Amino acid sequence: MEGVRARFEQKVDRNAEHHLWTGSRSVRGVGRLRVDGKLVSAPAIAWTLAFGEPAVGDHVLACPENPSCVHPRHLRLVPAPKAPVRTRGQHGTGSMAALSEQRWKISISAGNDDGGRRRRVSRTVHGTRADAARELARFTVEIGDGSGLPGRDTRDRTVDELVTWYVGFARNDRGLEHSTLTGYTDVYRRWIQPHIGQKRAVSIKPGDLDSLFGRMRRAGLSHSRMNNARALLSGAYKWGKRHGMAPSNPVERFELPNSTHRPRTTNTPELDDLLQLLDGADQFDTELAPILKLGATTGMRRGELAGLRRNRLRLANGELVVDNAVNDAGGLVVEKPTKTQRSRVVSIDAATVSMLTAHLATMDERARFCGARIPPDAFVFSLEVTCQVPMRPEFMTRRMRILRQKLDIGPGDFDATILALRKWTSTELMDAGFNPSAVSDRQGHTVQVMLHHYSSRRRSADRAAAEHLGAQVHRSADATTHTLRPSPDPPPR
């Protein structure tokens, strides 16, 4: 050993805080020396010379600040890992095995599988030995005789089969909205199915989900779209687990990545812009004009305008009831409750009452000309003679697009959509000083939603705010209602 010490000391510079190795070093900068034909790390030799040879399996780590340092006080010794401690309990109670500190593997027997072979299930838990023992007891009760464990058919079920079952279950038993199911089907067909559709449902791991949603993020999908995909998978696994279709839910704690999508902001039109749009509808699209005017005066949603029925009009009282809507997602027309599942009574002015009265008279005249009769519960806006089929919301949107082209309204001007009319109504009432609670009730949403989504900044309101602030800041002190008091005389010295 004295020969090794002499060779070692020849290659060590001890003139600084760190004792630097000047001989051969690895790519990580750790010194090394050949002893008995083998390369040995310089830190291991330094430790042996200073404190004695480490135990078998112990490992000497280099100085964390300078890998070439061999100062014995700068080195660290990592003991060899302990062999797993196996604890065998009574027959039928399972067993525990310590994988590492605060990490245990618990296992129990769970009857026989489909082939008659003994089946053993395991789970990894974290905590103390007592925590692992308590979890093992709960695990034993949970598994029981193993009759509730998934069979071979469940283990072989693909994601495609699980999602197909869930969509049918959600439609028939859970009563999910038609638009929600349409969104689920579309996002599954476009993004989920090509990536993991043919994989076994039980084999899906967090890495598969990260890869799937990473692709969606790189493609620029919005947070709402990715959340739709997560909701579909989470629902399929959650309800599949409850009905014995899936053993666990890998989406339970999955977090969506940040979306790179930048949504287009809907610019609320000014009053002049709105009047230009309404006048253009009167000139070019008389079927669309009353819909736009009612939307601007009530703030009703597109589906609510399409679903408005005659027996919901109380024109003598200047009111109408909004309690249903029409959705045509995926091309299927469905009548449903409002978005908030609540009905509301909306007051309308005399001019709007006259407009609706004239519109209903026109529809009645069209029906009489065709030899038909319109029932009392018919839709207010319809292309069908008896008005028993609603005008589709998507049709309204297409007609709005054509109207914008005829009026030469480009994307840089103002938003000429039914949603923009709804935002105009909220913004106009807020700028006029109406109570936010009354405005939100009229629009059919909460105050928080209205302020966040439907009340926006307009140029006219911003200009009025600028003029008000400027008038206050730039007027002279003599014009204020409070006179400026002179400073008191300084005290005599």
Salt bridges, closest charged atoms under 4 A:
GLU2 OE1 - ARG5 NE 3.87
GLU9 OE2 - ARG14 NH2 2.83
GLU65 OE1 - HIS18 NE2 3.45
ASP113 OD2 - ARG117 NE 3.43
ASP131 OD1 - ARG134 NH2 2.34
GLU135 OE2 - ARG123 NH1 3.43
GLU135 OE1 - ARG138 NH2 2.80
GLU142 OE2 - ARG123 NH2 3.29
ASP156 OD1 - ARG200 NH1 3.85
ASP186 OD1 - ARG189 NH2 3.07
ASP186 OD1 - ARG190 NE 2.85
ASP186 OD2 - ARG225 NH2 2.21
ASP208 OD1 - LYS199 NZ 3.05
ASP282 OD2 - LYS293 NZ 2.97
ASP285 OD1 - ARG399 NH2 2.67
GLU287 OE1 - ARG399 NH2 2.93
GLU304 OE2 - ARG301 NH1 2.75
GLU304 OE1 - ARG344 NH2 2.80
GLU319 OE1 - ARG314 NH1 3.55
ASP323 OD2 - ARG312 NE 2.76
ASP328 OD2 - ARG392 NE 3.15
GLU335 OE1 - ARG309 NH2 2.85
ASP364 OD1 - ARG310 NH1 2.96
GLU365 OE1 - ARG368 NH2 2.76
GLU394 OE1 - ARG302 NH1 3.98
ASP415 OD1 - ARG264 NH2 2.31
GLU428 OE1 - ARG458 NH2 2.78
ASP431 OD2 - ARG458 NH2 3.07
ASP462 OD2 - ARG457 NH2 2.83
GLU467 OE2 - ARG463 NH1 3.57
